[in-house]
Amino acid sequence: WVGWILYENGEAETAQSYLENALERRPQYPQANWWLANVRFVGLADPGGAIGPLEVLLGFPDVPEDVRAAAEVMLAEAKASS
């Protein structure tokens, strides 16, 4: 949660670092993948960097439908922009 809170407070680069560290410890954490994708895509204007976390996120079977739909749209936009 610290990474997302940092992002919400305008600290995208620091947020990315926290989220990457969280995923090193727990790679199968869907929420952290979603947050990292948003930080990279929106906060850091790095659509290419969002592709990996989005693909990991979409590989989880229990992602809420609204998040899955948003992630699919973001992934398509990220691929088109890269």
Accessible surface in RSA format (square Angstrom, percent):
REM  Atomic radii and reference values for relative SASA: ProtOr
REM  Chains: A
REM  Algorithm: Lee & Richards
REM  Probe-radius: 1.40
REM  Slices: 20
REM RES _ NUM      All-atoms   Total-Side   Main-Chain    Non-polar    All polar
REM                ABS   REL    ABS   REL    ABS   REL    ABS   REL    ABS   REL
RES TRP A   1   187.06  75.1 162.13  78.5  24.93  58.5 141.20  75.3  45.86  74.4
RES VAL A   2    82.62  54.4  81.42  73.7   1.20   2.9  81.72  71.0   0.89   2.4
RES GLY A   3     3.30   4.1   0.00   N/A   3.30   4.1   0.09   0.2   3.21   7.2
RES TRP A   4    56.01  22.5  56.01  27.1   0.00   0.0  38.51  20.5  17.50  28.4
RES ILE A   5    93.18  53.0  92.64  69.0   0.55   1.3  93.18  67.1   0.00   0.0
RES LEU A   6    31.03  17.3  31.03  22.2   0.00   0.0  31.03  21.8   0.00   0.0
RES TYR A   7    39.27  18.3  33.36  19.0   5.91  15.4  18.71  14.1  20.56  25.4
RES GLU A   8   113.02  64.9  80.17  60.7  32.85  78.2  28.88  55.9  84.13  68.7
RES ASN A   9   101.62  70.1  73.24  70.8  28.38  68.3  19.19  46.2  82.43  79.7
RES GLY A  10    68.32  84.3   0.00   N/A  68.32  84.3  35.90  98.5  32.43  72.6
RES GLU A  11    81.37  46.7  74.67  56.5   6.70  15.9  30.67  59.3  50.70  41.4
RES ALA A  12    14.93  13.7  12.21  18.8   2.72   6.2  12.21  17.2   2.72   7.2
RES GLU A  13   131.61  75.6 123.87  93.7   7.75  18.4  38.79  75.0  92.82  75.8
RES THR A  14    58.04  41.3  53.16  53.9   4.88  11.6  28.13  37.8  29.92  45.2
RES ALA A  15     0.00   0.0   0.00   0.0   0.00   0.0   0.00   0.0   0.00   0.0
RES GLN A  16    40.39  22.6  40.39  29.5   0.00   0.0   0.01   0.0  40.38  30.6
RES SER A  17    52.97  44.8  50.68  67.6   2.29   5.3  24.70  52.6  28.28  39.6
RES TYR A  18   108.25  50.5 103.28  58.8   4.98  12.9  56.48  42.4  51.77  63.8
RES LEU A  19     4.29   2.4   4.29   3.1   0.00   0.0   4.29   3.0   0.00   0.0
RES GLU A  20    61.00  35.0  57.53  43.5   3.46   8.2  20.41  39.5  40.59  33.1
RES ASN A  21    61.47  42.4  60.94  58.9   0.54   1.3   7.46  18.0  54.01  52.2
RES ALA A  22    33.80  31.1  27.19  42.0   6.61  15.0  31.63  44.5   2.17   5.7
RES LEU A  23    23.94  13.3  21.01  15.0   2.93   7.4  21.18  14.9   2.75   7.4
RES GLU A  24   137.31  78.8 105.97  80.2  31.34  74.6  46.31  89.6  91.01  74.3
RES ARG A  25   196.33  82.4 161.33  82.2  35.00  83.3  69.59  95.1 126.74  76.8
RES ARG A  26   139.40  58.5 138.00  70.3   1.40   3.3  51.53  70.4  87.87  53.3
RES PRO A  27    76.88  56.0  73.04  66.6   3.84  13.9  73.94  61.0   2.94  18.3
RES GLN A  28   117.34  65.6 109.89  80.3   7.46  17.8  54.22 115.4  63.12  47.9
RES TYR A  29    47.85  22.3  47.85  27.2   0.00   0.0  33.60  25.2  14.25  17.6
RES PRO A  30    38.86  28.3  38.86  35.4   0.00   0.0  38.86  32.1   0.00   0.0
RES GLN A  31    69.43  38.8  65.42  47.8   4.01   9.6  17.96  38.2  51.47  39.0
RES ALA A  32     0.30   0.3   0.30   0.5   0.00   0.0   0.30   0.4   0.00   0.0
RES ASN A  33     6.00   4.1   6.00   5.8   0.00   0.0   0.00   0.0   6.00   5.8
RES TRP A  34    39.26  15.8  39.26  19.0   0.00   0.0  20.53  10.9  18.73  30.4
RES TRP A  35    10.80   4.3  10.80   5.2   0.00   0.0   3.37   1.8   7.43  12.1
RES LEU A  36     6.82   3.8   6.82   4.9   0.00   0.0   6.82   4.8   0.00   0.0
RES ALA A  37     0.00   0.0   0.00   0.0   0.00   0.0   0.00   0.0   0.00   0.0
RES ASN A  38    20.27  14.0  20.27  19.6   0.00   0.0   1.55   3.7  18.72  18.1
RES VAL A  39     0.00   0.0   0.00   0.0   0.00   0.0   0.00   0.0   0.00   0.0
RES ARG A  40    40.11  16.8  40.11  20.4   0.00   0.0   1.70   2.3  38.42  23.3
RES PHE A  41    43.58  21.8  35.82  22.2   7.76  20.2  35.82  21.7   7.76  22.2
RES VAL A  42    90.95  59.8  69.24  62.7  21.71  52.3  73.21  63.6  17.74  48.1
RES GLY A  43    33.88  41.8   0.00   N/A  33.88  41.8   9.58  26.3  24.30  54.4
RES LEU A  44    50.29  28.0  27.03  19.3  23.26  58.5  31.71  22.3  18.58  50.0
RES ALA A  45    83.78  77.0  59.81  92.3  23.97  54.5  63.16  88.9  20.62  54.6
RES ASP A  46    59.03  41.3  56.40  56.1   2.63   6.2  15.74  37.0  43.29  43.2
RES PRO A  47    33.69  24.6  33.69  30.7   0.00   0.0  33.69  27.8   0.00   0.0
RES GLY A  48    34.71  42.8   0.00   N/A  34.71  42.8  19.00  52.1  15.70  35.2
RES GLY A  49    19.05  23.5   0.00   N/A  19.05  23.5  16.58  45.5   2.46   5.5
RES ALA A  50     0.00   0.0   0.00   0.0   0.00   0.0   0.00   0.0   0.00   0.0
RES ILE A  51    34.76  19.8  34.76  25.9   0.00   0.0  34.76  25.0   0.00   0.0
RES GLY A  52    36.55  45.1   0.00   N/A  36.55  45.1  32.17  88.3   4.38   9.8
RES PRO A  53    10.10   7.4   7.96   7.3   2.15   7.8   9.62   7.9   0.48   3.0
RES LEU A  54     0.00   0.0   0.00   0.0   0.00   0.0   0.00   0.0   0.00   0.0
RES GLU A  55    83.39  47.9  70.72  53.5  12.67  30.2  28.60  55.3  54.79  44.7
RES VAL A  56    68.05  44.8  58.14  52.6   9.91  23.9  65.31  56.8   2.73   7.4
RES LEU A  57     3.30   1.8   3.30   2.4   0.00   0.0   3.30   2.3   0.00   0.0
RES LEU A  58    36.19  20.2  22.23  15.9  13.96  35.1  22.66  15.9  13.54  36.4
RES GLY A  59    62.35  76.9   0.00   N/A  62.35  76.9  34.52  94.7  27.83  62.3
RES PHE A  60    26.01  13.0  24.80  15.4   1.21   3.1  25.46  15.4   0.55   1.6
RES PRO A  61   126.29  92.0  92.34  84.2  33.95 123.4 101.54  83.8  24.75 153.8
RES ASP A  62   113.98  79.8  87.60  87.2  26.38  62.4  44.95 105.8  69.03  68.8
RES VAL A  63     9.62   6.3   1.46   1.3   8.16  19.7   3.43   3.0   6.19  16.8
RES PRO A  64    81.71  59.6  70.10  63.9  11.61  42.2  81.71  67.5   0.00   0.0
RES GLU A  65   132.49  76.1 124.95  94.5   7.54  17.9  70.22 135.8  62.27  50.8
RES ASP A  66   108.05  75.7  92.16  91.7  15.89  37.6  49.45 116.4  58.60  58.4
RES VAL A  67    35.50  23.4  33.86  30.7   1.63   3.9  35.50  30.8   0.00   0.0
RES ARG A  68    43.57  18.3  43.57  22.2   0.00   0.0  20.10  27.5  23.48  14.2
RES ALA A  69    53.15  48.9  50.10  77.3   3.05   6.9  52.22  73.5   0.94   2.5
RES ALA A  70    45.76  42.1  35.04  54.1  10.72  24.4  42.43  59.8   3.33   8.8
RES ALA A  71     0.00   0.0   0.00   0.0   0.00   0.0   0.00   0.0   0.00   0.0
RES GLU A  72    88.95  51.1  82.52  62.4   6.44  15.3  28.01  54.2  60.95  49.8
RES VAL A  73    89.82  59.1  85.32  77.2   4.50  10.8  89.73  78.0   0.09   0.3
RES MET A  74    20.49  10.6  19.22  12.7   1.27   3.0  20.40  17.3   0.09   0.1
RES LEU A  75    22.78  12.7  22.78  16.3   0.00   0.0  22.78  16.0   0.00   0.0
RES ALA A  76    62.68  57.6  50.79  78.4  11.89  27.0  57.78  81.4   4.90  13.0
RES GLU A  77    85.72  49.2  81.59  61.7   4.13   9.8  35.17  68.0  50.55  41.3
RES ALA A  78     0.00   0.0   0.00   0.0   0.00   0.0   0.00   0.0   0.00   0.0
RES LYS A  79   108.75  53.1  92.19  56.6  16.55  39.4  53.93  48.5  54.82  58.4
RES ALA A  80    90.57  83.3  49.87  77.0  40.70  92.6  61.26  86.3  29.31  77.6
RES SER A  81    75.56  63.9  36.16  48.3  39.40  90.8  20.43  43.5  55.13  77.2
RES SER A  82    89.89  76.0  23.69  31.6  66.19 152.5  57.79 123.1  32.10  45.0
END  Absolute sums over single chains surface
CHAIN  1 A     4689.5       3782.4        907.1       2688.4       2001.1
END  Absolute sums over all chains
TOTAL          4689.5       3782.4        907.1       2688.4       2001.1
